[in-house]
Structure formats: structure tokens, C-alpha cells
Amino acid sequence: MPRSSSAQDEVPQRIVSLIPAVTEILFAIGAGEKVVGVTEYCDYPPIVKSITSVGGFAGATMSMEQIWALRPDLVFISRDMHGRILSLLDELNIKSYEVEPRNFNEVYDTILAIGDLTGCLTGAKEIVGEMQAKIALVGERVGNRERPSVFWLLSDNPLMSAGSGTFITEAISLGGGRNIFSDVQESWPLVSPEQVLLRSPDWVLIGDDMSDIRQFINSPLWQTIPAVRNGRVEIINADILYRYGPRLADAVYNLAEIFHGRD
């Protein structure tokens, strides 16, 4: 929600985005030219790399001095990550907007809200429409097909996966698959190899941000899983699933191709 006492109806001309997903959204809807500050982790689209960085993603790694120097009209922050930043922005009377969507429908609402705030509502509606249309086409294609079981490997040390209430689980479902840990209420549960073996996934998906992927695949333990032994392991662009931006629809499309082929 918007913060601070500045006028709510003024369209911001200088924006700082402290969230990689929001940075992507801003450029997708046509507000990219207003972005004057980003974090070190904002890297898409590539032009973002030429914009002034205000630090890392966590609040403790950001420079309030740099944010202040950029004279922003609006700063986008994470509701979960930037509590410290929020209080400091309020003290400086810098308007901020908190976002933290939890599912695809909330992503659509977030994109529309960002479009409304930045004077780019038309562009936001177009992006949301394109996302929904692409996902609807996937749904028509995979709707009546058998859903393969899927293990998403988030980390191997410790061994972690995705549970319910995550974009990963929802994207797998929309793409025509079934996350083997979708019944776990924790978002990012610690799991055991025995649990994975017992649930016997048809596919193993690994984000490309994980190191030593080959070592994992070739280890004797994981070769006992039929999906691994039969080569049904796919390395996925992690950013398009971890970031709640327009590329989430591309992630769903890509997952459908993995599970059900290109026909």
C-alpha cells in the first residue's frame, strides 16, 4: 500500500525499485524510463544493469544515502524484506509502496496496481492480458492429460523443495504437473532423500541458480530415483519462477513443454 504524506494523485517521475520482480514489471508496462535506482540483483531486462545500484536486496545491504541522493518520488519495497527500509523512508518523507504477492492472481493485481501508480495502467492491462491468455492456452492443452509428479530441488545442502503456497507449485500445476510436496504447508520445506524416493517423482526440476548440479545428478543416491536414472531431469531458469513478473507465464509454458511435449 502507498505510504507517506506526499500527494497520492501525483504520477511519479523518479522511481527506485528495490525488488527485481518489480523492476521487470516496470519495464514491461512502459515505466522503465522513470527508473533511476535498482538493486544489484535487478538484471532484467539487460538495460537495467546500466542504472544506478543502491545496494543488495536485503535492507541491511542498501544505502539510504544513495536512495536519498536519487531524489525518488516513489520507492517500491518488499513487505517481507524491507521493514527497516520502510521506517527510514517514512522518516525521510519518501513515498513508498509495499508489494508481496503470494499467487498468480495477486501477481496480476500487483501489476495493475503498479501500472496505476506509475501512469502506465494501459501497459499493465496489456501485460496481464497477455499472461492470462498464454496460461489459458496452456490450460486448454494440458487440462485432460495425466499429470506427472514433479520434485523441485531448491537446494541440496540442506535438501529443500517447494511446498504449498509458492509460485513454483502453482506454476507446476498450471503447466500440467503435480508437485510431490504440494501437500506440505511450509513454503520451503526441508525434506529427506527417503521422502523423495518414496514419492517417486516422474520429473526432477532444478533451478539454474543451484551450484554443483551435475554432482547431484550423478551421485549414486539420486541415481536410484527413476526420473534421474532415465534422464528426466530439467534445469530451469530460476528467475522466471522466483520473480513474480511477466515471465511467470513463460515459465508455465516451458513447464508444459517439459511435461507434455511440444505437440
FITI-959346 format. One record per residue (C-alpha): x, y, z; residue in three letters. Coordinates in steps of 0.1 Angstrom, whole numbers, plus 5000, padded with zeros to 4 digits. Example, Ala and Ser with C-alpha at 12.3 -4.5 7.8 and 13.67 -1.06 7.14 Angstrom:
REM residues 2
512349555078ALA;513749895071SER;
REM end
This chain:
REM residues 263
500050005000MET;501250364995PRO;503050535023ARG;504050885035SER;502251215033SER;503051314997SER;500251364973ALA;498651034962GLN;497551154928ASP;500851274915GLU;502451044889VAL;506050964900PRO;508851064876GLN;511750924895ARG;511350564908ILE;513650344928VAL;512949974927SER;514349754955LEU;512749434941ILE;514049254909PRO;510549144900ALA;509049494902VAL;511949624881THR;510949374854GLU;507349484857ILE;508149854854LEU;510049804822PHE;507349564808ALA;504549814813ILE;506350114799GLY;507650284831ALA;511250184826GLY;512450534817GLU;511350654851LYS;513550414870VAL;516550584884VAL;517750334910GLY;517749954914VAL;519549684934THR;522549474925GLU;520149184918TYR;518049364893CYS;519349244859ASP;516349214836TYR;515949354810PRO;519649394803PRO;519349774802ILE;518749764840VAL;522449694845LYS;523250054835SER;521050204862ILE;522450324895THR;522550054921SER;521650134957VAL;522949804971GLY;521849444976GLY;518349304982PHE;518249295020ALA;517649615038GLY;520849595057ALA;522849605024THR;521249905009MET;522550265010SER;519950505022MET;522350785013GLU;522250664977GLN;518550634977ILE;518150984991TRP;520651124965ALA;518550994937LEU;515551214948ARG;512950944942PRO;509251024940ASP;508450664948LEU;510350364961VAL;509050004956PHE;509849774986ILE;509149424997SER;506649385025ARG;508649085039ASP;512149205034MET;512249585039HIS;510749675072GLY;513849865082ARG;513950045049ILE;510250145052LEU;510750315085SER;513750515072LEU;511850615041LEU;508950735062ASP;511350945083GLU;512751105051LEU;509151165038ASN;509850955007ILE;506750784993LYS;506950404992SER;504750114980TYR;504949774995GLU;504349464974VAL;504449084982GLU;502048884960PRO;501648524970ARG;500048374939ASN;499348434903PHE;496148634908ASN;497848854933GLU;500648904907VAL;498049034882TYR;496649274908ASP;500149384917THR;501049464881ILE;497849654877LEU;498449854909ALA;502049934897ILE;500650044864GLY;498050274881ASP;500650424904LEU;503050504876THR;500650624850GLY;501150314829CYS;497850134835LEU;497250064798THR;500549894796GLY;499849694828ALA;496549574815LYS;498149464782GLU;500849264801ILE;498249104824VAL;496149014794GLY;499048854776GLU;500048654807MET;496448524812GLN;496048444776ALA;499248244774LYS;498348054806ILE;494847984794ALA;496247834762LEU;498447604782VAL;495447504803GLY;493447414773GLU;496247194760ARG;497047004792VAL;493747014810GLY;492746654804ASN;496146494804ARG;497646284831GLU;499746504855ARG;503346384860PRO;504646404896SER;507446664900VAL;510246724925PHE;511547074926TRP;515047084940LEU;515547414956LEU;518847334975SER;520747014981ASP;522647125012ASN;520347135031PRO;517846945009LEU;514947175003MET;511947184980SER;508847394973ALA;505647334993GLY;502147474990SER;501547844986GLY;504547904963THR;504848034927PHE;506747714919ILE;503947484930THR;501247694912GLU;503347714880ALA;503947334880ILE;500147284884SER;499247534857LEU;501847364834GLY;500147034838GLY;502246874866GLY;501946794902ARG;504446894929ASN;505146594951ILE;505346824981PHE;502347034974SER;500746885005ASP;503347045027VAL;502147365043GLN;505647515047GLU;506647715016SER;510247595015TRP;510347265034PRO;513447065044LEU;512946725030VAL;514946395032SER;516146175003PRO;513945895016GLU;510846115012GLN;511746194977VAL;512445824969LEU;509145724985LEU;507145984964ARG;509045864933SER;508746174911PRO;508346144873ASP;510446454868TRP;513146644888VAL;513447014882LEU;516447214893ILE;516947594892GLY;519947714873ASP;521047914903ASP;522047594922MET;525747504921SER;527147154915ASP;524047034896ILE;526046764878ARG;527446634910GLN;523846594923PHE;522646424892ILE;525546174891ASN;525546084928SER;524745714935PRO;521945814959LEU;519946014933TRP;520545774905GLN;518245544924THR;515345774915ILE;513845654882PRO;513446014869ALA;517146084874VAL;518245744861ARG;516045794830ASN;517346144823GLY;514046314832ARG;515946604849VAL;515546954836GLU;517447264846ILE;515147574847ILE;515747944845ASN;515248014882ALA;514548384878ASP;511348344858ILE;509848134886LEU;511248304917TYR;510348654904ARG;506648744902TYR;506948924869GLY;505548884834PRO;507848594827ARG;505848374851LEU;503648294821ALA;506648194801ASP;507647964830ALA;504247794828VAL;504547744790TYR;508047604794ASN;506947364821LEU;504047234799ALA;506547164771GLU;508746964796ILE;505846764809PHE;503746714778HIS;506046784748GLY;505647044721ARG;502646904703ASP;
REM end
